[in-house]
Amino acid sequence: MRGNDFADLKAFAAIVEHGNFTRAASHLRVSPSALSQTLRALEERLGVRLLNRTTRSVAVTEAGARLLARLRPAMEELEAAVADVKDLRDTPAGTVRIQAARFGAISYLEPLFGKFHAAHPDIVLDLTVDDAITDLVAGGFDVGIRLGEWLDQDMVAVKLGGPLRQVPVASPRYLAKHGTPRQPRDLLKHRCINWRQPGSGGIYAWEFKKGGGDWFSIAVKGPLVVSDRALALSAALQDVGIAFWAEERVRPHVQSGKLVTLMEDWCAPFPGFFLYYPKQKHTPPPVRAFVQFLRQAWSS
């Protein structure tokens, strides 16, 4: 076997696994054009066509299917052997690619940067902060931090912190001018600051629940739509309207008297954020160290 054959065969397997060149290239951290050239060179060396390509998809040829059937067990064994050797290191090393919602990154990662670096100086955390819901594997990420309601069923999930609660808030000046809503349907008569989740064309409908009742949502309207809830909070402080965000984020402004919480008896807690990652036979040592660190930090 030539020196670069293993890498080329791994690239071929990744293309089949991810279904197209773009996702496979992201997973392998190369460009789609470079991955296409790699496959072409492999096919030329083998003298057979492994994939039938279109502009949107790839299909495995008979030769490709036969190669893949023999290749997968061998590659799994090789990767396991490499993982076993890496486990002999006294300290894990490498890069952990993380995608996290902004609130999750600020609440559960930012406070631990210093402690994690002190405990694992040879691990690089490559953090992407993005509120859009994307495919973790297709994006080339090792782990993610999201609300539990947005997790895929085939992921390993680790709870971070306790339940959360969202509350509507407004400035005293706004309430003096426009009145105070007493129940969610009153919001339809008010100026509300909306949030559009990045990657989504729709506007988030505010969710409420009282006592033992069911959750329901209200599609509010107002003079401002933002993709970052911190901006909604800033607008509420400037008397633009009513914002709706996590209780712990608005608490300092409520305690200072700059904002007032509304309809708290309609604001029920819900499961908060989780660290999640794909199920796999051999979790890379740096990813395993990162997961264990966060699990211990937020277990109490």
MITOR-660007 format. One line per field, with one value per residue (C-alpha): residue number from 0; x, y, z; residue in one letter. Coordinates in nm, 2 decimals, padded with zeros to 4 digits. Layout:
BEGIN
k c(NUM|...)
u c(X|...)
v c(Y|...)
w c(Z|...)
r c(a|...)
end
This chain:
BEGIN
k c(0|1|2|3|4|5|6|7|8|9|10|11|12|13|14|15|16|17|18|19|20|21|22|23|24|25|26|27|28|29|30|31|32|33|34|35|36|37|38|39|40|41|42|43|44|45|46|47|48|49|50|51|52|53|54|55|56|57|58|59|60|61|62|63|64|65|66|67|68|69|70|71|72|73|74|75|76|77|78|79|80|81|82|83|84|85|86|87|88|89|90|91|92|93|94|95|96|97|98|99|100|101|102|103|104|105|106|107|108|109|110|111|112|113|114|115|116|117|118|119|120|121|122|123|124|125|126|127|128|129|130|131|132|133|134|135|136|137|138|139|140|141|142|143|144|145|146|147|148|149|150|151|152|153|154|155|156|157|158|159|160|161|162|163|164|165|166|167|168|169|170|171|172|173|174|175|176|177|178|179|180|181|182|183|184|185|186|187|188|189|190|191|192|193|194|195|196|197|198|199|200|201|202|203|204|205|206|207|208|209|210|211|212|213|214|215|216|217|218|219|220|221|222|223|224|225|226|227|228|229|230|231|232|233|234|235|236|237|238|239|240|241|242|243|244|245|246|247|248|249|250|251|252|253|254|255|256|257|258|259|260|261|262|263|264|265|266|267|268|269|270|271|272|273|274|275|276|277|278|279|280|281|282|283|284|285|286|287|288|289|290|291|292|293|294|295|296|297|298|299)
u c(00.00|00.13|00.19|-00.12|-00.35|-00.50|-00.59|-00.75|-00.95|-01.07|-01.18|-01.37|-01.55|-01.63|-01.80|-02.02|-02.10|-02.20|-02.37|-02.20|-01.86|-01.94|-02.04|-01.75|-01.50|-01.63|-01.59|-01.23|-01.15|-01.05|-01.20|-01.46|-01.23|-00.94|-01.16|-01.28|-00.92|-00.83|-01.11|-01.02|-00.66|-00.77|-01.00|-00.72|-00.48|-00.73|-00.85|-01.22|-01.49|-01.60|-01.87|-02.12|-02.15|-02.42|-02.43|-02.64|-02.55|-02.32|-02.40|-02.17|-02.08|-02.06|-01.68|-01.72|-01.97|-01.74|-01.44|-01.64|-01.76|-01.40|-01.27|-01.50|-01.39|-01.03|-01.05|-01.24|-00.97|-00.69|-00.87|-00.92|-00.55|-00.45|-00.69|-00.55|-00.20|-00.31|-00.48|-00.13|-00.05|-00.03|-00.23|-00.48|-00.39|-00.57|-00.85|-01.22|-01.45|-01.76|-02.08|-02.28|-02.58|-02.49|-02.66|-02.51|-02.16|-02.18|-02.34|-02.16|-01.83|-01.71|-01.68|-01.46|-01.21|-00.93|-00.99|-01.01|-00.69|-00.51|-00.63|-00.57|-00.31|-00.26|-00.62|-00.73|-01.10|-01.23|-01.56|-01.82|-02.11|-02.42|-02.79|-02.88|-02.98|-02.74|-02.62|-02.33|-02.16|-02.21|-02.07|-01.75|-01.81|-01.72|-01.97|-02.25|-02.44|-02.81|-03.15|-03.28|-03.58|-03.35|-03.14|-03.14|-03.24|-02.92|-02.69|-02.53|-02.66|-02.51|-02.72|-02.56|-02.71|-03.07|-03.40|-03.45|-03.73|-03.81|-03.99|-04.13|-03.97|-04.03|-03.90|-04.11|-04.14|-04.29|-04.54|-04.64|-04.71|-04.87|-05.01|-04.91|-05.02|-05.17|-05.19|-05.03|-05.32|-05.28|-04.94|-05.13|-05.21|-04.85|-04.53|-04.32|-03.96|-03.94|-03.66|-03.58|-03.36|-03.05|-03.10|-03.48|-03.71|-03.98|-04.02|-04.02|-04.36|-04.35|-04.43|-04.62|-04.76|-04.95|-04.97|-05.06|-05.19|-05.04|-04.78|-04.91|-04.76|-04.84|-04.73|-04.66|-04.59|-04.39|-04.15|-03.83|-03.71|-03.36|-03.15|-02.96|-03.16|-02.91|-03.02|-03.38|-03.29|-03.11|-03.42|-03.64|-03.40|-03.45|-03.83|-03.89|-04.12|-04.15|-03.87|-03.88|-03.56|-03.40|-03.47|-03.10|-03.01|-03.26|-03.22|-02.94|-03.16|-03.47|-03.27|-03.15|-03.50|-03.44|-03.67|-03.99|-04.08|-04.43|-04.68|-04.44|-04.71|-04.74|-04.37|-04.30|-03.95|-03.83|-03.53|-03.22|-02.90|-02.72|-02.38|-02.42|-02.21|-02.25|-02.25|-01.94|-01.72|-01.41|-01.45|-01.12|-00.93|-00.95|-01.33|-01.36|-01.16|-01.38|-01.70|-01.58|-01.47|-01.80|-01.99|-01.81|-01.83|-02.21|-02.31|-02.40)
v c(00.00|00.34|00.60|00.81|00.52|00.50|00.87|00.84|00.53|00.72|01.01|00.77|00.62|00.97|01.07|00.76|00.81|01.18|01.14|01.43|01.60|01.91|01.75|01.49|01.77|01.96|01.65|01.59|01.96|01.99|02.17|02.00|02.05|01.89|01.59|01.55|01.54|01.28|01.05|01.10|01.00|00.70|00.58|00.62|00.42|00.14|00.15|00.14|00.39|00.39|00.66|00.79|01.16|01.42|01.79|01.70|01.35|01.05|00.68|00.39|00.17|-00.21|-00.18|00.09|-00.12|-00.42|-00.21|-00.04|-00.37|-00.49|-00.14|-00.05|-00.32|-00.26|00.12|00.08|-00.15|00.09|00.39|00.19|00.10|00.46|00.56|00.30|00.44|00.80|00.69|00.61|00.98|01.12|01.42|01.42|01.65|01.77|01.99|01.98|02.15|02.29|02.45|02.62|02.85|03.19|03.15|02.81|02.93|03.23|03.04|02.70|02.75|03.10|03.07|02.76|02.86|02.92|02.61|02.39|02.53|02.47|02.11|02.04|02.27|02.05|02.06|02.34|02.44|02.56|02.72|02.84|03.04|03.00|03.00|02.83|02.46|02.26|01.91|01.85|01.58|01.74|02.06|01.89|01.95|01.71|01.83|02.08|02.27|02.32|02.32|01.96|02.01|02.06|01.75|01.46|01.12|00.95|01.17|01.12|01.41|01.54|01.78|02.12|02.31|02.31|02.41|02.75|03.00|03.28|03.59|03.90|04.23|04.59|04.92|05.12|05.40|05.17|05.03|05.38|05.48|05.16|04.98|04.64|04.31|04.07|03.75|03.63|03.73|04.09|04.10|04.11|04.48|04.56|04.65|04.33|04.28|03.97|03.72|03.54|03.24|03.25|03.00|03.01|03.23|03.23|03.44|03.28|03.26|03.33|03.02|03.01|02.76|02.82|02.56|02.21|02.34|02.28|02.49|02.73|03.00|03.36|03.52|03.88|04.18|04.50|04.75|04.55|04.20|04.09|03.77|03.83|03.84|04.06|04.33|04.27|04.33|04.65|04.77|04.70|04.91|05.19|05.17|05.02|04.75|04.42|04.16|03.79|03.62|03.39|03.49|03.49|03.72|03.98|03.95|04.22|04.48|04.38|04.41|04.75|04.86|04.93|04.65|04.49|04.12|04.05|03.76|03.54|03.29|03.21|03.15|02.78|02.62|02.39|02.16|02.37|02.31|01.99|01.90|01.65|01.44|01.15|00.79|00.62|00.32|00.53|00.88|01.07|01.14|01.52|01.50|01.25|01.48|01.78|01.59|01.46|01.81|01.97|01.68|01.72|02.10|02.11|01.79|01.97)
w c(00.00|-00.09|00.19|00.11|00.02|00.37|00.37|00.02|00.12|00.43|00.21|-00.01|00.29|00.42|00.10|00.11|00.47|00.44|00.10|-00.08|-00.12|00.07|00.40|00.37|00.30|00.61|00.82|00.69|00.71|00.34|00.05|-00.17|-00.48|-00.30|-00.19|-00.55|-00.67|-00.41|-00.52|-00.88|-00.82|-00.62|-00.90|-01.15|-00.94|-00.89|-01.25|-01.16|-01.09|-00.73|-00.73|-00.98|-00.93|-01.01|-00.91|-00.60|-00.49|-00.52|-00.57|-00.50|-00.80|-00.76|-00.73|-00.47|-00.27|-00.27|-00.16|00.11|00.25|00.30|00.40|00.69|00.94|00.86|00.90|01.23|01.36|01.25|01.41|01.73|01.74|01.70|01.97|02.21|02.16|02.22|02.54|02.68|02.69|03.03|02.91|02.62|02.33|02.02|01.91|02.02|01.78|01.95|01.83|02.09|02.12|02.24|02.58|02.63|02.55|02.78|03.07|03.06|02.87|02.93|03.31|03.27|03.01|03.26|03.47|03.16|03.02|03.35|03.36|02.99|02.85|02.54|02.42|02.19|02.21|01.87|01.96|01.71|01.87|01.65|01.74|01.42|01.44|01.22|01.18|01.42|01.22|00.88|01.02|01.13|01.50|01.78|02.04|02.07|02.34|02.28|02.45|02.51|02.29|01.98|02.03|01.78|01.93|01.83|02.03|02.37|02.59|02.92|03.13|03.20|03.50|03.60|03.44|03.28|03.28|03.03|03.16|02.98|03.10|03.03|03.16|03.42|03.17|02.90|03.15|03.28|02.92|02.78|03.09|03.24|03.07|03.32|03.11|02.78|02.55|02.68|02.49|02.16|02.25|02.33|02.16|02.18|02.07|01.86|01.81|01.48|01.54|01.30|01.02|01.06|00.85|01.12|01.43|01.77|01.93|02.31|02.51|02.84|03.09|03.41|03.69|03.57|03.23|02.89|02.71|02.45|02.24|02.15|01.82|01.94|01.73|01.77|01.63|01.64|01.53|01.63|01.58|01.91|02.23|02.40|02.16|02.26|02.62|02.53|02.34|02.64|02.86|02.61|02.65|02.30|02.43|02.61|02.57|02.66|02.77|03.03|03.39|03.49|03.20|03.30|03.67|03.71|03.54|03.74|04.07|03.97|03.89|03.53|03.42|03.57|03.52|03.41|03.44|03.64|03.73|03.35|03.32|03.39|03.40|03.12|03.07|03.00|02.80|02.72|02.60|02.32|02.08|01.84|01.96|01.85|01.95|02.01|02.14|02.08|02.41|02.39|02.33|02.62|02.85|02.75|02.82|03.15|03.26|03.18|03.33|03.66|03.65|03.61|03.79|04.11)
r c(m|r|g|n|d|f|a|d|l|k|a|f|a|a|i|v|e|h|g|n|f|t|r|a|a|s|h|l|r|v|s|p|s|a|l|s|q|t|l|r|a|l|e|e|r|l|g|v|r|l|l|n|r|t|t|r|s|v|a|v|t|e|a|g|a|r|l|l|a|r|l|r|p|a|m|e|e|l|e|a|a|v|a|d|v|k|d|l|r|d|t|p|a|g|t|v|r|i|q|a|a|r|f|g|a|i|s|y|l|e|p|l|f|g|k|f|h|a|a|h|p|d|i|v|l|d|l|t|v|d|d|a|i|t|d|l|v|a|g|g|f|d|v|g|i|r|l|g|e|w|l|d|q|d|m|v|a|v|k|l|g|g|p|l|r|q|v|p|v|a|s|p|r|y|l|a|k|h|g|t|p|r|q|p|r|d|l|l|k|h|r|c|i|n|w|r|q|p|g|s|g|g|i|y|a|w|e|f|k|k|g|g|g|d|w|f|s|i|a|v|k|g|p|l|v|v|s|d|r|a|l|a|l|s|a|a|l|q|d|v|g|i|a|f|w|a|e|e|r|v|r|p|h|v|q|s|g|k|l|v|t|l|m|e|d|w|c|a|p|f|p|g|f|f|l|y|y|p|k|q|k|h|t|p|p|p|v|r|a|f|v|q|f|l|r|q|a|w|s|s)
end
